[in-house]
Amino acid sequence: MSLKYLITGATGGLGAGVLSYLAANVPASEYAAASSREGNRKQFEDRGIAFRVASYDDPETLETAFADVENLFFVSTNTFDIEKRRKQHENFVVAAKKMNVKHASHQTPHSTIPANIKVAGMVYVSRVWGIQFRLQGGRPARPSDDRGNDETVSQAPTVTIHPASLTPFRADINFTSIREGLYTDAFPIFIGWYPSTSTVYLPSDGPIAFTLRSELGEASARLMIQGGHDREIVLLTAQQTITFSEIVDLINETTGRDVQFKLVSPEEFVRLKTADDEGGKSEGFFQALLSWYEGISKGETCTIDPLMAEVLDRQPVPPREAIRTFLTKNRDYEWHQNYINRG
């Protein structure tokens, strides 16, 4: 018997959000959860949710998990290791094709590549910005907008449109690539803020289309259920942006703190954060972030798109409102990934 939906990365926040929406709106016989560890089986089966093991690093488990699956939801891992990510994507696509999966939805963070780009011809056009680009040698050429401005491929390690993320479009399967706004929930790690922080040091500032993870999960699930958008890149974001300095202002306004915001050189940023990071992150972590901050300063995460509001049939929660709510509920709000020992 075929399985209509398989959600990989189901133990992560986004995958769990997609699964939660399915659980509330789809018969249990039509969906299943998947993760890389057999040890996660019990937590799903205890809730009446079927479970399959699917490790992106183990093609055999992928083939077994993808058997008789119609629709896959694939959440990219958050590794900075581009080669590892490329191999994982390759394993995923090869297994999906071999097992005759009908459609796969692929989630990655917000990027410079615009929304709703058809992959049916040589030139792909965004319905929102009118941006055009061509694939040259497996990666996008420099796109230009309708004002004649050139944009470079994203500098950010976690949001770069690397050839690996375009692999699905060269495979003979239907695919929707979902680019998502950065999680509003994770704002502390993006600005290096802890409840004890007195000064936020960053190498740049710029607008970001921060978007609530819970709403991204719901929108992704709705999009998958609705179908369509075959061989398209779509963008799910809130409808407003916020800068790092504005987030610091909001922290002060909401919690009564007096946190300072200072721009420093990239070298000084790495030195300061390595010496005094409460979460125990390494110099390599902060070094890797430099190109990401450079991308933000160039406007690579400020694009918004109306699709998410259309899919949800409501306006997504703006980042300012979401952050204010987090801090009102808990003035010492924390994000677990800000600490290396919390995962």
C-alpha positions, 0 to 999 in steps of 0.5 A: 500500500502506498504512503501519501506523505513521508516527512524526513527530519521529523525530530527537528523543529520544522519537520515536527511542525509539518508533521503536526499539521498533517496529524491534525488534518490528514488520516494517520494511514496517509503519512509517516515520520522519518529520522536518521535514528532507529531510537526515535521510533518509539516517540512517534509510534506511541503517538500512533504515527508510523515511522521509518529510518532515513539517514541522508548519509546511508543510501540503503536506509533512504531506499527502504524508507522511500518505498511506495512513497508518493510525496517526500518532505526533505529538510536539508541538514544545517551543516556548513560542510558544503561537500557533505551537504552535496552528497546528502542531496545526491543520496536523497535524489538518487534514492527518490528517483530509484524508488519512483517517488512522485514528488519531493518538497525540498526545504532550504533557508532563504536565498538570493534566488527569487521565488517561483522560477520555472525550471522548464526552460533556459530562462527563469523569471520570478513573478514577484521581482521580474528577476531573470537568470540562467543556469551556467555550468550547474549554478546560477549566473548573476541575476539582474532585477527590473531596475538593472541592478546585478545581484551576486550569488549568496555569500551565506554558507547556510543560504548559498544556492550551491549546485548541490541544492539544484541537483533535484532539478536535474533529476527526473522527478517532480520537485518543489524547492522551498526557500524559507525565511530565517527562523524568527525564533532563533534570533538570539543566535543570529545576533549573538545575544544571551540574557546576560549580554550587555553589548552585541558585536556584529560585523554588519547589519541589514534587513532580514525576512525573519519568519516564525518556524511554526508558521513555516511548518504549517505553510510547508505542509499546506503547500505539500497537500495542495500540490502544484509548483512542480519544478519551481523554486518558491519562497515562504517568508513573513511580509516584513523585515527587521535589522539586527540593530532593530532587534537590539532596540526591541530587546531594550524596549521590551525587557527594560535592558540597555544592550548596546549595538556595535559594528566591528571589523570581521577580524574583531568580531571573530576575536571578541566572540571566540574569547567570550561566547557564553554558548561555547562555540568555536573560532571556526564557527564565527569565522564561517559566519563572516560570509553569511553576515556579508551576504546580509549586508548586501540584502541577500535575506531581505526578499519577501514574497506573498506566497506564504500569506496566500497559502496560510490564508492569513498574514504571517506574524511580522518579526517585530511582533513575534520577537516582542511576544517571545520576550514578553513571555520570557525576558530571558528568552534563549535559543537552544542552538546558541549553546553547543551542548544543547543541540 
